[in-house]
């Protein structure tokens, strides 16, 4: 049994690839794949940064509150 992608058979996939080659040309396909890979990589990097920022924000706020000391009038005069 040949594995199917999105319930497409081998014949349908071959036809789709042939149409893509006819539309874009054999020289342009590697450029398109490379740019798509870079875009996906940038998207994943951005998602990882966002998750990191979301997870680090409460810890950074708690540390900032713990490091700050309440000031009294005597300390300000010195």
Secondary structure, 3 states (H helix, E strand, C coil): CCCCECCECHHHHHHHHHHHHHHHCHHHHHHHHHHHHHHHHHHHHHHHHHHHHHHHHHHHHHHHHHHCCCCCHHHHHC
